[in-house]
């Protein structure tokens, strides 16, 4: 539910509810992987979101999240590392959380539960 200008609650459309579910699942997955110091790739996020929501998640859904909350994540295309650390010819999408949009809390090494709740309430 969303409050309008007069303070009345209104239901979100189904497509927006689904996007909100995807965002919350993405926040959970990113928080978990970040706090484990793992590289966050799209495939890891995709699997985690699909497990949590029981819905198909694709790159277009990630684009929608990025459109709504542009400062949420930073993205980069990185070469896939092959055996023995050799860089291959393929690329994969890496992402990380971005807390730099808050002036009083610059990007830290950990993604706290308080950060997660604050970002979901935006």
Backbone as CSV, one residue per row, in Angstrom:
resi,resn,N_x,N_y,N_z,CA_x,CA_y,CA_z,C_x,C_y,C_z
1,UNK,0.828,-1.177,0.000,0.000,0.000,0.000,0.874,1.243,0.000
2,UNK,0.359,2.272,-0.649,1.074,3.539,-0.762,0.137,4.646,-0.311
3,UNK,0.660,5.607,0.451,-0.156,6.734,0.874,-0.067,7.841,-0.166
4,UNK,-1.223,8.423,-0.508,-1.221,9.536,-1.447,-1.113,10.849,-0.678
5,UNK,-1.308,11.968,-1.354,-1.112,13.286,-0.764,-2.044,13.512,0.426
6,UNK,-3.264,13.025,0.341,-4.227,13.232,1.420,-4.019,12.262,2.581
7,UNK,-3.044,11.366,2.490,-2.784,10.410,3.561,-3.597,9.129,3.458
8,UNK,-4.321,8.952,2.362,-5.122,7.748,2.177,-4.257,6.648,1.577
9,UNK,-4.514,5.402,1.978,-3.758,4.270,1.445,-4.386,3.772,0.154
10,UNK,-3.527,3.423,-0.795,-3.997,2.875,-2.058,-3.168,1.643,-2.385
11,UNK,-3.789,0.681,-3.052,-3.107,-0.546,-3.455,-2.202,-0.292,-4.646
12,UNK,-1.044,-0.959,-4.641,-0.170,-0.918,-5.810,-0.702,-1.870,-6.870
13,UNK,-0.496,-1.561,-8.152,-0.856,-2.514,-9.203,0.000,-3.784,-9.065
14,UNK,-0.480,-4.886,-9.585,0.214,-6.174,-9.458,1.635,-6.121,-9.998
15,UNK,1.841,-5.437,-11.134,3.184,-5.366,-11.708,4.146,-4.642,-10.770
16,UNK,3.663,-3.628,-10.066,4.498,-2.892,-9.122,4.753,-3.722,-7.863
17,UNK,3.754,-4.489,-7.445,3.945,-5.371,-6.288,5.031,-6.401,-6.584
18,UNK,5.006,-6.948,-7.783,6.010,-7.931,-8.178,7.397,-7.296,-8.212
19,UNK,7.500,-6.092,-8.754,8.785,-5.394,-8.791,9.287,-5.115,-7.368
20,UNK,8.386,-4.772,-6.458,8.763,-4.552,-5.063,9.260,-5.855,-4.430
21,UNK,8.605,-6.968,-4.725,9.071,-8.268,-4.224,10.466,-8.572,-4.760
22,UNK,10.676,-8.323,-6.044,11.992,-8.554,-6.642,13.054,-7.677,-5.967
23,UNK,12.714,-6.408,-5.718,13.674,-5.502,-5.098,14.032,-5.979,-3.689
24,UNK,13.035,-6.361,-2.907,13.304,-6.821,-1.538,14.148,-8.086,-1.544
25,UNK,13.856,-9.005,-2.468,14.646,-10.232,-2.581,16.070,-9.908,-3.032
26,UNK,16.204,-8.961,-3.942,17.526,-8.546,-4.424,18.323,-7.926,-3.285
27,UNK,17.693,-7.096,-2.479,18.368,-6.491,-1.331,18.865,-7.568,-0.366
28,UNK,18.043,-8.569,-0.117,18.427,-9.652,0.782,19.634,-10.402,0.230
29,UNK,19.573,-10.740,-1.047,20.662,-11.494,-1.671,21.955,-10.683,-1.719
30,UNK,21.853,-9.412,-2.083,23.039,-8.559,-2.156,23.647,-8.384,-0.771
31,UNK,22.807,-8.201,0.233,23.305,-8.058,1.601,24.059,-9.311,2.034
32,UNK,23.472,-10.466,1.772,24.095,-11.725,2.173,25.440,-11.930,1.463
33,UNK,25.469,-11.746,0.160,26.708,-11.949,-0.603,27.775,-10.914,-0.258
34,UNK,27.365,-9.675,-0.027,28.317,-8.628,0.334,28.953,-8.923,1.687
35,UNK,28.143,-9.305,2.646,28.666,-9.574,3.978,29.535,-10.827,4.013
36,UNK,29.415,-11.684,3.005,30.296,-12.850,2.866,31.535,-12.531,2.037
37,UNK,31.645,-11.300,1.567,32.750,-10.855,0.704,32.831,-11.655,-0.594
38,UNK,31.693,-12.015,-1.154,31.647,-12.720,-2.430,31.431,-11.721,-3.564
39,UNK,31.900,-12.079,-4.740,31.631,-11.283,-5.933,30.163,-11.496,-6.300
40,UNK,29.462,-10.411,-6.518,28.030,-10.498,-6.815,27.852,-10.442,-8.319
41,UNK,27.436,-11.554,-8.899,27.179,-11.613,-10.334,25.681,-11.701,-10.573
42,UNK,25.278,-11.392,-11.784,23.857,-11.458,-12.109,23.309,-12.864,-11.907
43,UNK,24.066,-13.891,-12.275,23.555,-15.260,-12.135,23.308,-15.626,-10.675
44,UNK,24.174,-15.190,-9.773,23.951,-15.456,-8.350,22.692,-14.762,-7.856
45,UNK,22.532,-13.505,-8.259,21.353,-12.735,-7.854,20.091,-13.350,-8.446
46,UNK,20.163,-13.735,-9.706,19.003,-14.334,-10.385,18.537,-15.584,-9.656
47,UNK,19.483,-16.475,-9.334,19.124,-17.712,-8.627,18.515,-17.416,-7.259
48,UNK,19.109,-16.486,-6.540,18.617,-16.154,-5.200,17.213,-15.553,-5.254
49,UNK,16.991,-14.637,-6.185,15.678,-14.001,-6.293,14.616,-15.017,-6.703
50,UNK,14.944,-15.886,-7.643,13.983,-16.893,-8.078,13.665,-17.876,-6.961
51,UNK,14.645,-18.178,-6.118,14.403,-19.068,-4.982,13.492,-18.396,-3.960
52,UNK,13.737,-17.126,-3.686,12.954,-16.403,-2.681,11.535,-16.140,-3.156
53,UNK,11.379,-15.675,-4.398,10.059,-15.251,-4.874,9.278,-16.336,-5.604
54,UNK,9.947,-17.392,-6.011,9.313,-18.463,-6.810,8.756,-17.932,-8.128
55,UNK,9.398,-16.883,-8.668,9.028,-16.296,-9.948,10.271,-16.182,-10.807
56,UNK,10.088,-16.130,-12.114,11.217,-15.942,-13.031,11.715,-14.502,-12.937
57,UNK,13.029,-14.361,-12.900,13.660,-13.043,-12.813,14.646,-12.920,-13.957
58,UNK,14.602,-11.807,-14.656,15.498,-11.612,-15.788,16.191,-10.266,-15.734
59,UNK,17.030,-10.037,-16.711,17.784,-8.789,-16.779,16.849,-7.594,-16.920
60,UNK,15.696,-7.777,-17.566,14.736,-6.677,-17.700,14.187,-6.245,-16.345
61,UNK,13.981,-7.206,-15.437,13.528,-6.853,-14.097,14.593,-6.061,-13.348
62,UNK,15.848,-6.426,-13.547,16.940,-5.674,-12.932,16.999,-4.256,-13.509
63,UNK,16.736,-4.119,-14.790,16.694,-2.799,-15.421,15.565,-1.957,-14.826
64,UNK,14.419,-2.583,-14.546,13.304,-1.861,-13.944,13.667,-1.361,-12.545
65,UNK,14.330,-2.219,-11.757,14.768,-1.810,-10.426,15.734,-0.642,-10.547
66,UNK,16.659,-0.730,-11.482,17.645,0.332,-11.688,16.960,1.628,-12.117
67,UNK,15.901,1.536,-12.894,15.183,2.724,-13.342,14.479,3.414,-12.182
68,UNK,13.871,2.634,-11.298,13.127,3.197,-10.175,14.065,3.751,-9.099
69,UNK,15.146,3.023,-8.792,16.075,3.441,-7.724,17.484,3.386,-8.298
70,UNK,17.849,4.438,-9.026,19.098,4.453,-9.782,20.340,4.366,-8.901
71,UNK,20.263,4.866,-7.684,21.433,4.890,-6.810,21.588,3.612,-5.991
72,UNK,20.734,2.633,-6.198,20.753,1.429,-5.360,22.015,0.597,-5.549
73,UNK,22.436,0.399,-6.776,23.552,-0.494,-7.065,24.496,0.144,-8.079
74,UNK,25.726,-0.340,-8.063,26.665,0.002,-9.125,26.904,-1.260,-9.936
75,UNK,26.998,-1.103,-11.246,27.143,-2.232,-12.143,28.430,-2.091,-12.940
76,UNK,29.024,-3.234,-13.269,30.192,-3.238,-14.151,30.254,-4.569,-14.883
77,UNK,30.746,-4.511,-16.096,30.965,-5.727,-16.876,32.419,-6.141,-16.679
78,UNK,32.632,-7.354,-16.195,33.975,-7.855,-15.912,34.231,-9.100,-16.751
79,UNK,35.475,-9.272,-17.138,35.846,-10.498,-17.866,35.716,-11.700,-16.944
80,UNK,35.222,-12.790,-17.493,35.100,-14.027,-16.731,36.490,-14.613,-16.550
81,UNK,36.823,-14.949,-15.319,38.116,-15.563,-15.048,38.034,-17.056,-15.318
82,UNK,38.962,-17.548,-16.090,39.015,-18.974,-16.389,39.875,-19.710,-15.380
83,UNK,40.365,-20.823,-15.790,41.225,-21.620,-14.915,42.518,-20.870,-14.634
84,UNK,42.993,-20.993,-13.444,44.251,-20.392,-12.998,44.242,-18.864,-13.100
85,UNK,43.057,-18.245,-13.032,42.944,-16.795,-13.034,43.129,-16.132,-14.374
86,UNK,43.168,-16.916,-15.440,43.343,-16.353,-16.782,42.027,-15.722,-17.242
87,UNK,42.115,-14.495,-17.741,40.913,-13.810,-18.215,40.506,-14.359,-19.570
88,UNK,39.194,-14.652,-19.692,38.672,-15.176,-20.941,38.129,-14.072,-21.827
89,UNK,37.402,-14.482,-22.849,36.817,-13.526,-23.794,35.379,-13.172,-23.460
90,UNK,34.789,-13.817,-22.464,33.402,-13.562,-22.095,33.347,-12.591,-20.925
91,UNK,32.224,-11.887,-20.841,32.021,-10.923,-19.769,30.799,-11.331,-18.948
92,UNK,30.787,-10.920,-17.661,29.626,-11.138,-16.821,29.334,-9.854,-16.056
93,UNK,28.068,-9.672,-15.688,27.640,-8.470,-14.992,27.902,-8.615,-13.501
94,UNK,28.697,-7.701,-12.961,28.957,-7.656,-11.522,28.196,-6.472,-10.947
95,UNK,27.746,-6.615,-9.722,27.054,-5.505,-9.082,27.441,-5.423,-7.621
96,UNK,27.243,-4.251,-7.046,27.486,-4.061,-5.619,26.500,-3.020,-5.120
97,UNK,26.248,-3.058,-3.806,25.328,-2.083,-3.260,26.001,-0.723,-3.216
98,UNK,25.209,0.321,-3.213,25.732,1.677,-3.212,25.056,2.442,-2.086
99,UNK,25.815,2.799,-1.061,25.274,3.623,0.021,25.776,5.055,-0.071
100,UNK,26.447,5.404,-1.163,27.001,6.745,-1.320,25.930,7.810,-1.515
101,UNK,24.692,7.412,-1.767,23.642,8.406,-1.944,23.302,9.080,-0.622
102,UNK,23.756,8.508,0.497,23.537,9.102,1.812,24.799,9.857,2.214
103,UNK,24.695,11.145,2.426,25.873,11.962,2.740,26.471,11.612,4.095
104,UNK,25.622,11.246,5.073,26.150,11.000,6.401,26.750,9.612,6.567
105,UNK,26.547,8.707,5.610,27.073,7.348,5.730,27.738,6.945,4.425
106,UNK,29.020,7.220,4.249,29.684,6.803,3.013,29.737,5.289,2.914
107,UNK,29.981,4.799,1.722,29.989,3.359,1.457,30.898,2.625,2.443
108,UNK,30.324,1.647,3.104,31.068,0.880,4.097,31.265,-0.528,3.585
109,UNK,32.043,-1.312,4.320,32.339,-2.670,3.897,31.161,-3.604,4.136
110,UNK,30.273,-3.249,5.050,29.139,-4.112,5.375,27.836,-3.409,5.040
111,UNK,26.855,-4.223,4.714,25.519,-3.752,4.388,24.658,-4.120,5.587
112,UNK,24.349,-3.158,6.437,23.679,-3.442,7.707,22.181,-3.655,7.515
113,UNK,21.544,-4.333,8.466,20.088,-4.497,8.406,19.362,-3.155,8.410
114,UNK,19.911,-2.175,9.113,19.304,-0.847,9.126,19.326,-0.229,7.723
115,UNK,20.420,-0.417,6.991,20.510,0.074,5.622,19.446,-0.585,4.741
116,UNK,19.277,-1.888,4.937,18.297,-2.636,4.139,16.881,-2.109,4.383
117,UNK,16.511,-1.917,5.638,15.176,-1.433,5.967,14.965,-0.035,5.410
118,UNK,15.963,0.817,5.545,15.851,2.181,5.035,15.663,2.198,3.522
119,UNK,16.411,1.358,2.810,16.306,1.321,1.353,14.967,0.767,0.907
120,UNK,14.398,-0.187,1.632,13.107,-0.750,1.251,11.979,0.219,1.502
121,UNK,12.159,1.133,2.445,11.107,2.106,2.758,11.099,3.306,1.812
122,UNK,12.110,3.432,0.959,12.184,4.589,0.059,11.076,4.576,-0.948
